[in-house]
Amino acid sequence: MNNIILIGMPGAGKSTLGVVLAKALGFDFTDTDLIIQSEQNEKLYKIIEKKGIKEFIEIENGTVAALKVKNSVIATGGSVIFGKEAMENLKSLGTVVYLEVDEKEIEKRLSNIKTRGIVMEKGETVEKIYNERTPLYEKYADITVVCKGMDLEKTVEKIISLVGYEK
């Protein structure tokens, strides 16, 4: 399948970059967080508040494991890497691209951390979840794009050249 799947920390730019990348390639755009919100009829942070982190991860895993799309850029939630079946499905659907953004930059970008729907325990720091998740992003990535010093357009061009698709 010729999909491009974007993984990375919350605030890495998966959704924003995904829309621009999809336009550049003439692909569809799929945001797994929006699918979950639609299926659950609730915002992500409300789902996490009401059902807890463990159940949210199960919901996310099931939703993403069932995903079937073609010619799409797929933006995933930052916690998708905790779902084994979800990641197996994504790997079968296309090329998994890890958007690597350093921890300090992620902290700057996450000003609205309470309403973002980020899977993190009370009292957990961005640094802790960054250190916990980074090895998993690296494990599942077919391609890693280091975003430091690149604007949106340069990042899109870099992904297109690494994945090997024509604009």
DRENSE-359201 format. One line per field, with one value per atom (N, C-alpha, C, O): atom name; x, y, z. Coordinates in Angstrom, 2 decimals, always signed. Layout:
N
atomo: CA | ...
xx: X | ...
yy: Y | ...
zz: Z | ...
//
This chain:
167
atomo: N | CA | C | O | N | CA | C | O | N | CA | C | O | N | CA | C | O | N | CA | C | O | N | CA | C | O | N | CA | C | O | N | CA | C | O | N | CA | C | O | N | CA | C | O | N | CA | C | O | N | CA | C | O | N | CA | C | O | N | CA | C | O | N | CA | C | O | N | CA | C | O | N | CA | C | O | N | CA | C | O | N | CA | C | O | N | CA | C | O | N | CA | C | O | N | CA | C | O | N | CA | C | O | N | CA | C | O | N | CA | C | O | N | CA | C | O | N | CA | C | O | N | CA | C | O | N | CA | C | O | N | CA | C | O | N | CA | C | O | N | CA | C | O | N | CA | C | O | N | CA | C | O | N | CA | C | O | N | CA | C | O | N | CA | C | O | N | CA | C | O | N | CA | C | O | N | CA | C | O | N | CA | C | O | N | CA | C | O | N | CA | C | O | N | CA | C | O | N | CA | C | O | N | CA | C | O | N | CA | C | O | N | CA | C | O | N | CA | C | O | N | CA | C | O | N | CA | C | O | N | CA | C | O | N | CA | C | O | N | CA | C | O | N | CA | C | O | N | CA | C | O | N | CA | C | O | N | CA | C | O | N | CA | C | O | N | CA | C | O | N | CA | C | O | N | CA | C | O | N | CA | C | O | N | CA | C | O | N | CA | C | O | N | CA | C | O | N | CA | C | O | N | CA | C | O | N | CA | C | O | N | CA | C | O | N | CA | C | O | N | CA | C | O | N | CA | C | O | N | CA | C | O | N | CA | C | O | N | CA | C | O | N | CA | C | O | N | CA | C | O | N | CA | C | O | N | CA | C | O | N | CA | C | O | N | CA | C | O | N | CA | C | O | N | CA | C | O | N | CA | C | O | N | CA | C | O | N | CA | C | O | N | CA | C | O | N | CA | C | O | N | CA | C | O | N | CA | C | O | N | CA | C | O | N | CA | C | O | N | CA | C | O | N | CA | C | O | N | CA | C | O | N | CA | C | O | N | CA | C | O | N | CA | C | O | N | CA | C | O | N | CA | C | O | N | CA | C | O | N | CA | C | O | N | CA | C | O | N | CA | C | O | N | CA | C | O | N | CA | C | O | N | CA | C | O | N | CA | C | O | N | CA | C | O | N | CA | C | O | N | CA | C | O | N | CA | C | O | N | CA | C | O | N | CA | C | O | N | CA | C | O | N | CA | C | O | N | CA | C | O | N | CA | C | O | N | CA | C | O | N | CA | C | O | N | CA | C | O | N | CA | C | O | N | CA | C | O | N | CA | C | O | N | CA | C | O | N | CA | C | O | N | CA | C | O | N | CA | C | O | N | CA | C | O | N | CA | C | O | N | CA | C | O | N | CA | C | O | N | CA | C | O | N | CA | C | O | N | CA | C | O | N | CA | C | O | N | CA | C | O | N | CA | C | O | N | CA | C | O | N | CA | C | O | N | CA | C | O | N | CA | C | O | N | CA | C | O | N | CA | C | O | N | CA | C | O | N | CA | C | O | N | CA | C | O | N | CA | C | O | N | CA | C | O | N | CA | C | O | N | CA | C | O | N | CA | C | O | N | CA | C | O | N | CA | C | O | N | CA | C | O | N | CA | C | O | N | CA | C | O | N | CA | C | O | N | CA | C | O | N | CA | C | O | N | CA | C | O | N | CA | C | O | N | CA | C | O | N | CA | C | O | N | CA | C | O | N | CA | C | O
xx: +0.85 | +0.00 | +0.88 | +1.95 | +0.45 | +1.30 | +0.79 | +0.57 | +0.63 | +0.29 | +1.56 | +2.56 | +1.51 | +2.59 | +1.99 | +1.00 | +2.59 | +2.08 | +3.04 | +4.24 | +2.52 | +3.32 | +3.16 | +2.04 | +4.29 | +4.28 | +5.21 | +6.08 | +5.01 | +5.87 | +5.14 | +3.96 | +5.86 | +5.32 | +4.14 | +4.02 | +3.25 | +2.24 | +2.97 | +3.95 | +2.50 | +3.14 | +4.24 | +4.85 | +4.51 | +5.57 | +5.16 | +6.00 | +3.85 | +3.37 | +2.77 | +2.66 | +2.39 | +1.88 | +0.64 | +0.57 | -0.34 | -1.57 | -1.34 | -1.80 | -0.64 | -0.39 | +0.42 | +0.07 | +1.51 | +2.37 | +1.66 | +1.84 | +0.85 | +0.15 | -0.77 | -0.83 | -1.49 | -2.39 | -1.60 | -1.98 | -0.50 | +0.32 | +0.97 | +1.03 | +1.46 | +2.07 | +1.05 | +1.36 | -0.15 | -1.21 | -1.53 | -1.68 | -1.64 | -1.89 | -0.77 | -1.02 | +0.47 | +1.63 | +1.67 | +2.11 | +1.20 | +1.23 | -0.07 | -0.11 | -1.12 | -2.43 | -3.05 | -3.84 | -2.70 | -3.22 | -4.40 | -4.64 | -5.13 | -6.12 | -5.37 | -4.19 | -6.08 | -5.50 | -6.40 | -7.61 | -5.79 | -6.51 | -5.87 | -4.65 | -6.67 | -6.16 | -6.83 | -8.05 | -6.05 | -6.64 | -7.27 | -8.24 | -6.75 | -7.39 | -8.80 | -9.72 | -8.99 | -10.32 | -11.28 | -12.47 | -10.76 | -11.60 | -12.07 | -13.25 | -11.15 | -11.50 | -12.55 | -13.54 | -12.34 | -13.31 | -14.68 | -15.70 | -14.71 | -15.97 | -16.65 | -17.85 | -15.90 | -16.48 | -16.96 | -17.97 | -16.24 | -16.59 | -17.52 | -18.04 | -17.73 | -18.57 | -18.12 | -18.93 | -16.80 | -16.20 | -14.81 | -14.12 | -14.40 | -13.03 | -12.06 | -12.42 | -10.83 | -9.85 | -9.64 | -9.66 | -9.45 | -9.17 | -10.35 | -10.15 | -11.57 | -12.75 | -12.79 | -13.15 | -12.42 | -12.37 | -11.37 | -11.66 | -10.19 | -9.15 | -9.62 | -9.41 | -10.27 | -10.79 | -11.81 | -11.75 | -12.75 | -13.86 | -13.48 | -13.92 | -12.67 | -12.40 | -11.03 | -10.79 | -10.14 | -8.79 | -7.83 | -8.24 | -6.57 | -5.52 | -5.53 | -5.44 | -5.65 | -5.61 | -6.72 | -6.46 | -7.93 | -9.04 | -8.89 | -9.23 | -8.38 | -8.15 | -7.17 | -7.39 | -6.09 | -5.10 | -5.72 | -5.38 | -6.62 | -7.33 | -8.23 | -8.29 | -8.93 | -9.79 | -8.94 | -9.26 | -7.84 | -6.96 | -6.38 | -6.34 | -5.95 | -5.38 | -6.41 | -6.09 | -7.63 | -8.68 | -9.04 | -9.20 | -9.16 | -9.53 | -8.45 | -8.75 | -7.20 | -6.10 | -5.82 | -5.43 | -6.01 | -5.81 | -6.81 | -6.53 | -7.98 | -9.03 | -8.96 | -9.72 | -8.05 | -7.95 | -7.58 | -6.65 | -8.32 | -8.04 | -8.16 | -9.27 | -7.05 | -7.04 | -5.99 | -5.06 | -6.15 | -5.18 | -4.86 | -5.69 | -3.66 | -3.23 | -3.54 | -4.15 | -3.10 | -3.42 | -2.18 | -1.29 | -2.14 | -1.19 | -1.97 | -3.04 | -1.43 | -2.11 | -1.36 | -0.19 | -2.02 | -1.47 | -2.02 | -3.24 | -1.14 | -1.55 | -1.45 | -0.80 | -2.11 | -1.94 | -0.57 | -0.02 | -0.04 | +1.30 | +1.43 | +2.53 | +0.29 | +0.33 | +0.07 | +0.01 | -0.10 | -0.41 | +0.64 | +0.33 | +1.86 | +2.96 | +2.79 | +3.54 | +1.83 | +1.55 | +0.62 | +0.41 | +0.07 | -0.85 | -0.17 | +0.13 | +0.09 | +0.80 | +0.05 | +0.65 | -1.26 | -2.04 | -2.15 | -2.12 | -2.28 | -2.34 | -1.06 | -1.11 | +0.08 | +1.35 | +1.59 | +2.15 | +1.16 | +1.27 | +0.46 | +0.92 | -0.76 | -1.59 | -0.96 | -0.89 | -0.50 | +0.10 | +1.31 | +1.49 | +2.15 | +3.33 | +2.91 | +3.61 | +1.76 | +1.28 | +0.66 | +0.55 | +0.25 | -0.42 | +0.52 | +0.12 | +1.78 | +2.68 | +3.97 | +4.42 | +4.55 | +5.83 | +5.59 | +4.88 | +6.19 | +6.03 | +7.18 | +8.36 | +6.81 | +7.78 | +7.69 | +6.64 | +8.81 | +8.90 | +9.37 | +10.46 | +8.53 | +8.90 | +9.61 | +8.98 | +10.93 | +11.73 | +11.89 | +12.51 | +11.31 | +11.41 | +11.96 | +11.48 | +12.96 | +13.58 | +12.62 | +11.66 | +12.91 | +12.02 | +11.75 | +10.61 | +12.75 | +12.55 | +11.58 | +10.76 | +11.66 | +10.76 | +9.33 | +8.37 | +9.19 | +7.87 | +7.26 | +6.08 | +8.03 | +7.52 | +7.00 | +5.95 | +7.73 | +7.30 | +5.97 | +5.11 | +5.82 | +4.63 | +3.39 | +2.27 | +3.55 | +2.42 | +1.87 | +1.75 | +1.54 | +0.99 | -0.41 | -0.82 | -1.15 | -2.53 | -2.59 | -3.46 | -1.67 | -1.51 | -2.77 | -3.03 | -3.56 | -4.75 | -5.86 | -6.59 | -6.00 | -7.09 | -6.62 | -7.40 | -5.36 | -4.81 | -5.22 | -5.21 | -5.56 | -5.86 | -4.58 | -4.47 | -3.62 | -2.33 | -2.37 | -2.78 | -1.93 | -1.90 | -0.69 | +0.44 | -0.99 | +0.05 | -0.62 | -1.67 | +0.01 | -0.51 | -0.39 | +0.45 | -1.23 | -1.11 | +0.29 | +0.80 | +0.90 | +2.24 | +3.37 | +4.53 | +3.04 | +4.08 | +4.56 | +3.78 | +5.81 | +6.38 | +6.49 | +6.47 | +6.60 | +6.83 | +8.15 | +8.26 | +9.14 | +10.44 | +10.29 | +10.90 | +9.48 | +9.30 | +8.63 | +9.08 | +7.54 | +6.87 | +7.73 | +7.70 | +8.50 | +9.42 | +10.43 | +10.66 | +11.03 | +12.03 | +11.43 | +12.10 | +10.18 | +9.50 | +9.13 | +9.25 | +8.68 | +8.15 | +9.20 | +9.05 | +10.25 | +11.24 | +11.75 | +11.82 | +12.13 | +12.59 | +11.53 | +11.86 | +10.25 | +9.18 | +8.98 | +8.76 | +9.06 | +8.98 | +10.11 | +9.90 | +11.30 | +12.47 | +12.32 | +12.72 | +11.75 | +11.55 | +10.62 | +10.90 | +9.53 | +8.52 | +8.78 | +8.18 | +9.66 | +9.88 | +10.62 | +11.60 | +10.11 | +10.87 | +11.85 | +12.95 | +11.43 | +12.23 | +12.10 | +11.01 | +13.21 | +13.18 | +13.55 | +14.57 | +12.72 | +13.01 | +13.29 | +12.41 | +14.52 | +14.91 | +14.43 | +14.93 | +13.46 | +12.78 | +13.49 | +13.11 | +14.52 | +15.22 | +15.74 | +16.42 | +15.41 | +15.90 | +15.18 | +15.58 | +14.11 | +13.37 | +11.97 | +11.29 | +11.55 | +10.17 | +9.26 | +9.72 | +7.98 | +6.99 | +7.29 | +7.29 | +7.54 | +7.79 | +9.03 | +9.01 | +10.09 | +11.33 | +11.11 | +11.64 | +10.32 | +10.04 | +9.22 | +9.50 | +8.23 | +7.42 | +8.32 | +8.23 | +9.17 | +10.08 | +11.00 | +11.26 | +11.50 | +12.39 | +11.66 | +12.22 | +10.43 | +9.65 | +9.42 | +9.60 | +9.01 | +8.75 | +10.01 | +9.94 | +11.16 | +12.40 | +12.80 | +13.27 | +12.62 | +12.99 | +12.07 | +12.51 | +10.78 | +9.81 | +9.87 | +9.57 | +10.26 | +10.44 | +9.23 | +9.14 | +8.30 | +7.15 | +7.43 | +8.23 | +6.76 | +6.87 | +5.78 | +4.64 | +6.13 | +5.11 | +4.28 | +3.36
yy: -1.19 | +0.00 | +1.24 | +1.25 | +2.25 | +3.44 | +4.59 | +5.70 | +4.31 | +5.35 | +5.82 | +5.10 | +7.03 | +7.54 | +7.76 | +8.48 | +7.13 | +7.19 | +8.03 | +7.74 | +9.06 | +9.95 | +9.59 | +9.56 | +9.33 | +9.06 | +10.06 | +10.64 | +10.25 | +11.15 | +11.70 | +11.43 | +12.47 | +13.06 | +13.98 | +14.52 | +14.14 | +15.18 | +16.52 | +16.81 | +17.31 | +18.59 | +18.51 | +19.53 | +17.32 | +17.17 | +17.74 | +18.02 | +17.92 | +18.49 | +17.49 | +17.77 | +16.32 | +15.26 | +15.69 | +15.48 | +16.29 | +16.69 | +17.87 | +17.86 | +18.89 | +20.08 | +19.72 | +20.08 | +19.00 | +18.60 | +17.61 | +17.64 | +16.73 | +15.71 | +16.29 | +15.78 | +17.35 | +18.00 | +18.56 | +18.36 | +19.25 | +19.86 | +18.76 | +18.89 | +17.71 | +16.58 | +15.91 | +15.59 | +15.70 | +15.07 | +15.93 | +15.40 | +17.24 | +18.13 | +18.06 | +18.01 | +18.06 | +18.03 | +16.75 | +16.77 | +15.66 | +14.36 | +14.03 | +13.08 | +14.82 | +14.48 | +13.29 | +12.55 | +13.11 | +12.01 | +12.50 | +13.70 | +11.55 | +11.87 | +12.11 | +11.78 | +12.68 | +12.87 | +12.19 | +12.39 | +11.40 | +10.68 | +11.01 | +10.87 | +11.46 | +11.76 | +10.79 | +10.84 | +9.89 | +8.85 | +9.44 | +8.88 | +10.55 | +11.20 | +11.65 | +11.52 | +12.19 | +12.65 | +11.47 | +11.58 | +10.35 | +9.15 | +8.69 | +8.37 | +8.66 | +8.25 | +9.20 | +8.76 | +10.50 | +11.48 | +11.27 | +11.34 | +11.02 | +10.81 | +9.53 | +9.54 | +8.45 | +7.17 | +7.21 | +6.59 | +7.94 | +8.01 | +9.18 | +9.29 | +10.05 | +11.24 | +12.07 | +12.54 | +12.25 | +12.93 | +13.41 | +12.78 | +14.53 | +15.00 | +14.05 | +13.40 | +13.99 | +13.04 | +13.21 | +12.24 | +14.46 | +14.66 | +14.23 | +13.80 | +14.36 | +13.91 | +12.37 | +11.80 | +11.72 | +10.25 | +9.78 | +8.88 | +10.42 | +10.05 | +10.33 | +9.52 | +11.49 | +11.84 | +10.82 | +10.36 | +10.46 | +9.60 | +8.12 | +7.42 | +7.65 | +6.21 | +5.81 | +4.63 | +6.77 | +6.46 | +6.15 | +5.88 | +6.20 | +6.02 | +4.61 | +4.45 | +3.61 | +2.22 | +1.96 | +1.39 | +2.39 | +2.16 | +3.00 | +2.55 | +4.23 | +5.05 | +4.36 | +4.31 | +3.82 | +3.13 | +1.92 | +1.62 | +1.22 | +0.10 | +0.58 | -0.05 | +1.69 | +2.26 | +2.66 | +2.33 | +3.37 | +3.81 | +2.61 | +2.61 | +1.60 | +0.40 | -0.26 | -0.61 | -0.42 | -1.06 | -0.25 | -0.80 | +1.05 | +1.92 | +1.89 | +1.72 | +2.04 | +2.11 | +0.73 | +0.63 | -0.34 | -1.69 | -2.01 | -2.81 | -1.38 | -1.62 | -0.67 | -0.81 | +0.28 | +1.29 | +0.67 | -0.14 | +1.05 | +0.59 | +1.79 | +2.25 | +2.30 | +3.43 | +3.20 | +2.41 | +3.90 | +3.86 | +5.29 | +6.19 | +5.49 | +6.81 | +7.90 | +8.92 | +7.68 | +8.61 | +8.91 | +8.07 | +10.14 | +10.48 | +10.31 | +10.90 | +9.51 | +9.19 | +9.85 | +9.53 | +10.76 | +11.35 | +10.55 | +10.37 | +10.08 | +9.26 | +10.05 | +11.09 | +9.54 | +10.10 | +9.71 | +8.68 | +10.52 | +10.27 | +8.97 | +8.44 | +8.44 | +7.20 | +5.95 | +4.85 | +6.08 | +4.93 | +3.82 | +2.65 | +4.18 | +3.22 | +2.25 | +1.28 | +2.50 | +1.57 | +0.43 | -0.52 | +0.53 | -0.50 | -1.41 | -0.99 | -2.64 | -3.59 | -3.84 | -3.80 | -4.11 | -4.40 | -3.16 | -3.26 | -2.00 | -0.75 | -0.57 | -0.25 | -0.77 | -0.57 | -1.62 | -1.33 | -2.85 | -3.90 | -3.50 | -3.65 | -2.99 | -2.57 | -1.40 | -1.41 | -0.40 | +0.76 | +0.35 | +0.84 | -0.53 | -1.00 | -1.69 | -1.60 | -2.38 | -3.08 | -2.12 | -2.44 | -0.94 | +0.02 | +0.93 | +1.53 | +1.03 | +1.92 | +2.19 | +1.39 | +3.34 | +3.75 | +4.58 | +5.58 | +4.14 | +4.83 | +5.83 | +5.47 | +7.11 | +8.20 | +8.79 | +9.28 | +8.75 | +9.33 | +10.77 | +11.04 | +11.71 | +13.11 | +13.37 | +13.50 | +13.44 | +13.62 | +15.11 | +15.86 | +15.51 | +16.89 | +16.79 | +15.98 | +17.61 | +17.47 | +17.86 | +18.61 | +17.33 | +17.45 | +18.90 | +19.24 | +19.75 | +21.17 | +21.85 | +22.65 | +21.54 | +22.11 | +21.60 | +22.36 | +20.32 | +19.75 | +20.49 | +20.84 | +20.71 | +21.43 | +22.81 | +23.24 | +23.50 | +24.84 | +24.77 | +25.63 | +23.73 | +23.60 | +23.16 | +23.40 | +22.53 | +21.96 | +22.92 | +22.56 | +24.10 | +25.08 | +24.69 | +25.03 | +23.98 | +23.58 | +22.10 | +21.37 | +21.69 | +20.28 | +19.67 | +18.48 | +20.44 | +19.90 | +19.52 | +18.56 | +20.26 | +19.98 | +19.28 | +19.11 | +18.89 | +18.22 | +16.74 | +16.15 | +16.16 | +14.73 | +13.91 | +12.96 | +14.30 | +13.61 | +12.53 | +12.77 | +11.34 | +10.22 | +10.37 | +10.04 | +10.89 | +11.01 | +11.04 | +11.66 | +10.37 | +10.32 | +11.69 | +12.51 | +11.94 | +13.18 | +13.26 | +12.29 | +14.42 | +14.62 | +14.20 | +14.51 | +13.49 | +13.11 | +14.35 | +15.27 | +14.35 | +15.47 | +15.11 | +13.94 | +16.14 | +15.93 | +15.17 | +14.28 | +15.53 | +14.85 | +13.34 | +12.53 | +12.98 | +11.55 | +10.81 | +9.73 | +11.39 | +10.67 | +10.68 | +9.73 | +11.74 | +11.80 | +10.66 | +9.94 | +10.50 | +9.45 | +8.04 | +7.11 | +7.90 | +6.61 | +6.25 | +5.09 | +7.23 | +6.96 | +6.93 | +6.20 | +7.71 | +7.82 | +6.46 | +6.26 | +5.52 | +4.21 | +3.48 | +2.75 | +3.68 | +3.02 | +3.67 | +2.97 | +5.00 | +5.67 | +5.18 | +4.90 | +5.09 | +4.66 | +3.20 | +2.84 | +2.37 | +0.95 | +0.77 | -0.03 | +1.52 | +1.32 | +2.11 | +1.81 | +3.09 | +3.96 | +3.24 | +2.55 | +3.43 | +3.02 | +4.13 | +3.88 | +5.36 | +6.55 | +7.51 | +7.68 | +8.12 | +9.16 | +10.49 | +10.59 | +11.50 | +12.84 | +13.73 | +13.98 | +14.20 | +15.12 | +16.50 | +17.07 | +17.03 | +18.26 | +19.54 | +20.63 | +19.40 | +20.57 | +21.45 | +20.99 | +22.74 | +23.71 | +23.71 | +24.43 | +22.90 | +22.86 | +23.43 | +23.12 | +24.26 | +24.74 | +23.67 | +22.61 | +23.97 | +23.03 | +22.56 | +21.36 | +23.50 | +23.16 | +22.29 | +21.31 | +22.63 | +21.84 | +20.42 | +19.45 | +20.32 | +19.00 | +18.16 | +16.97 | +18.77 | +18.06 | +17.59 | +16.43 | +18.47 | +18.09 | +16.95 | +16.04 | +17.00 | +15.95 | +14.60 | +13.58 | +14.59 | +13.34 | +12.80 | +11.60 | +13.66 | +13.23 | +12.61 | +11.58 | +13.25 | +12.72 | +11.39 | +10.49 | +11.28 | +10.04 | +8.88 | +7.73 | +9.18 | +8.13 | +7.74 | +6.60 | +8.69 | +8.38 | +8.63 | +8.09 | +9.45 | +9.79 | +11.09 | +11.91 | +11.25 | +12.47 | +13.43 | +13.04 | +14.71 | +15.73 | +15.93 | +16.75
zz: +0.00 | +0.00 | +0.00 | +0.62 | -0.68 | -0.79 | +0.08 | -0.41 | +1.36 | +2.32 | +3.01 | +3.06 | +3.54 | +4.38 | +5.76 | +5.91 | +6.76 | +8.12 | +8.95 | +9.01 | +9.59 | +10.42 | +11.89 | +12.41 | +12.55 | +13.98 | +14.66 | +14.01 | +15.95 | +16.71 | +17.91 | +18.12 | +18.67 | +19.90 | +19.61 | +18.52 | +20.61 | +20.50 | +20.28 | +20.97 | +19.35 | +19.07 | +18.03 | +17.70 | +17.50 | +16.49 | +15.14 | +14.30 | +14.94 | +13.69 | +12.73 | +11.53 | +13.22 | +12.35 | +11.56 | +10.35 | +12.24 | +11.56 | +10.63 | +9.49 | +11.10 | +10.29 | +9.05 | +7.93 | +9.26 | +8.17 | +7.25 | +6.03 | +7.85 | +7.07 | +6.01 | +4.90 | +6.36 | +5.40 | +4.22 | +3.06 | +4.51 | +3.46 | +2.59 | +1.37 | +3.23 | +2.51 | +1.60 | +0.45 | +2.11 | +1.30 | +0.08 | -1.02 | +0.26 | -0.87 | -1.90 | -3.10 | -1.41 | -2.31 | -3.14 | -4.29 | -2.57 | -3.26 | -3.99 | -4.77 | -3.75 | -4.31 | -3.60 | -4.19 | -2.33 | -1.52 | -0.68 | -0.57 | -0.10 | +0.92 | +2.23 | +2.35 | +3.20 | +4.53 | +5.55 | +5.56 | +6.41 | +7.46 | +8.80 | +8.96 | +9.76 | +11.10 | +12.06 | +12.27 | +12.65 | +13.50 | +14.75 | +15.27 | +15.26 | +16.42 | +16.08 | +16.90 | +14.88 | +14.47 | +14.28 | +14.57 | +13.79 | +13.65 | +15.03 | +15.22 | +15.99 | +17.36 | +17.94 | +18.51 | +17.79 | +18.30 | +17.67 | +18.35 | +16.38 | +15.67 | +16.15 | +16.43 | +16.24 | +16.67 | +18.11 | +18.45 | +18.97 | +20.39 | +20.70 | +21.81 | +19.70 | +19.86 | +21.07 | +21.87 | +21.17 | +22.32 | +21.95 | +21.15 | +22.54 | +22.34 | +23.04 | +24.02 | +22.52 | +23.06 | +24.57 | +25.32 | +25.00 | +26.42 | +27.29 | +28.42 | +26.78 | +27.53 | +27.61 | +28.64 | +26.51 | +26.51 | +27.57 | +28.36 | +27.58 | +28.54 | +29.97 | +30.86 | +30.18 | +31.51 | +31.99 | +33.14 | +31.11 | +31.50 | +31.59 | +32.50 | +30.64 | +30.55 | +31.06 | +31.33 | +31.19 | +31.67 | +30.53 | +29.40 | +30.86 | +29.85 | +29.26 | +28.04 | +30.11 | +29.63 | +28.61 | +27.55 | +28.92 | +27.99 | +26.73 | +25.63 | +26.87 | +25.68 | +24.73 | +23.52 | +25.28 | +24.45 | +23.76 | +22.61 | +24.44 | +23.83 | +22.69 | +21.63 | +22.91 | +21.87 | +20.66 | +19.52 | +20.93 | +19.85 | +19.09 | +17.86 | +19.83 | +19.21 | +18.29 | +17.16 | +18.77 | +17.96 | +16.73 | +15.64 | +16.91 | +15.78 | +14.71 | +13.52 | +15.11 | +14.14 | +13.55 | +12.38 | +14.32 | +13.81 | +12.70 | +11.81 | +12.74 | +11.75 | +10.54 | +9.59 | +10.58 | +9.54 | +8.20 | +8.11 | +7.16 | +5.80 | +4.88 | +4.61 | +4.39 | +3.46 | +2.39 | +2.57 | +1.27 | +0.18 | -0.22 | -0.07 | -0.73 | -1.21 | -0.21 | -0.53 | +1.02 | +2.10 | +2.93 | +3.10 | +3.44 | +4.49 | +5.79 | +5.96 | +6.69 | +7.94 | +9.09 | +9.34 | +9.79 | +11.01 | +12.18 | +12.30 | +13.03 | +14.17 | +15.46 | +15.52 | +16.49 | +17.81 | +18.35 | +17.97 | +19.24 | +19.78 | +20.54 | +20.68 | +21.04 | +21.83 | +21.01 | +21.57 | +19.70 | +18.85 | +18.98 | +18.77 | +19.31 | +19.39 | +20.56 | +20.67 | +21.45 | +22.54 | +22.11 | +22.86 | +20.91 | +20.40 | +19.40 | +18.28 | +19.79 | +18.93 | +17.62 | +16.54 | +17.71 | +16.51 | +15.62 | +14.40 | +16.25 | +15.49 | +14.68 | +13.49 | +15.31 | +14.62 | +13.55 | +12.50 | +13.80 | +12.77 | +11.55 | +10.41 | +11.78 | +10.66 | +9.91 | +8.68 | +10.65 | +10.00 | +9.17 | +8.05 | +9.70 | +8.96 | +7.66 | +6.65 | +7.69 | +6.49 | +5.48 | +4.29 | +5.95 | +5.07 | +4.28 | +3.28 | +4.72 | +4.00 | +4.74 | +5.56 | +4.45 | +5.01 | +6.27 | +6.24 | +7.38 | +8.66 | +8.81 | +8.80 | +8.95 | +9.06 | +10.46 | +10.88 | +11.17 | +12.51 | +12.38 | +11.88 | +12.84 | +12.86 | +14.19 | +15.23 | +14.13 | +15.34 | +15.65 | +14.89 | +16.76 | +17.24 | +18.66 | +19.46 | +18.98 | +20.30 | +21.42 | +21.22 | +22.60 | +23.75 | +24.14 | +24.48 | +24.10 | +24.48 | +23.52 | +23.95 | +22.24 | +21.24 | +21.46 | +21.34 | +21.79 | +22.08 | +23.27 | +23.23 | +24.31 | +25.48 | +25.09 | +25.57 | +24.23 | +23.78 | +23.03 | +23.19 | +22.20 | +21.35 | +22.11 | +21.65 | +23.25 | +23.98 | +25.04 | +26.21 | +24.63 | +25.58 | +26.03 | +27.15 | +25.18 | +25.52 | +25.90 | +25.44 | +26.74 | +27.08 | +27.71 | +27.52 | +28.44 | +29.12 | +28.14 | +28.38 | +27.04 | +26.10 | +24.83 | +23.90 | +24.79 | +23.61 | +23.55 | +22.47 | +24.67 | +24.68 | +24.63 | +23.85 | +25.46 | +25.49 | +26.56 | +27.69 | +26.18 | +27.10 | +28.02 | +27.68 | +29.22 | +30.24 | +31.61 | +31.79 | +32.55 | +33.92 | +34.58 | +34.18 | +35.58 | +36.35 | +36.95 | +37.50 | +36.82 | +37.37 | +36.45 | +36.71 | +35.36 | +34.40 | +33.64 | +33.38 | +33.30 | +32.55 | +31.07 | +30.69 | +30.25 | +28.83 | +28.65 | +27.80 | +29.45 | +29.36 | +29.60 | +28.90 | +30.60 | +30.91 | +29.76 | +29.36 | +29.22 | +28.12 | +26.86 | +26.09 | +26.65 | +25.51 | +25.61 | +24.63 | +26.78 | +26.97 | +26.89 | +26.45 | +27.30 | +27.24 | +25.80 | +25.39 | +25.03 | +23.70 | +22.59 | +21.61 | +22.74 | +21.66 | +21.16 | +19.95 | +22.05 | +21.54 | +20.72 | +19.78 | +21.07 | +20.32 | +18.94 | +17.95 | +18.88 | +17.58 | +16.68 | +15.50 | +17.25 | +16.48 | +16.04 | +14.93 | +16.89 | +16.57 | +15.37 | +14.48 | +15.34 | +14.30 | +13.02 | +11.98 | +13.07 | +11.91 | +10.79 | +11.02 | +9.56 | +8.38 | +8.02 | +7.53 | +8.28 | +7.97 | +9.16 | +9.70 | +9.56 | +10.58 | +9.94 | +9.25 | +10.17 | +9.66 | +10.86 | +11.68 | +10.96 | +12.03 | +11.61 | +10.64 | +12.34 | +11.94 | +12.39 | +11.99 | +13.21 | +13.75 | +12.61 | +11.69 | +12.70 | +11.74 | +10.41 | +9.49 | +10.28 | +9.01 | +9.20 | +10.18 | +8.26 | +8.29 | +7.67 | +7.25 | +7.63 | +7.13 | +5.71 | +5.43 | +4.82 | +3.41 | +3.24 | +2.49 | +3.95 | +3.85 | +4.38 | +3.84 | +5.44 | +6.02 | +5.04 | +4.86 | +4.41 | +3.41 | +2.26 | +1.85 | +1.75 | +0.66 | +1.08 | +0.29 | +2.31 | +2.81 | +2.85 | +2.44 | +3.35 | +3.41 | +2.01 | +1.77 | +1.09 | -0.28 | -0.90 | -1.56 | -0.68 | -1.27 | -0.61 | -1.29 | +0.71 | +1.41 | +1.09 | +0.97 | +0.93 | +0.64 | -0.82 | -1.18 | -1.67 | -3.07 | -3.95 | -5.05 | -3.47 | -4.29 | -5.04 | -4.60 | -6.16 | -6.95 | -6.55 | -6.28 | -6.53 | -6.25 | -7.48 | -7.48
//
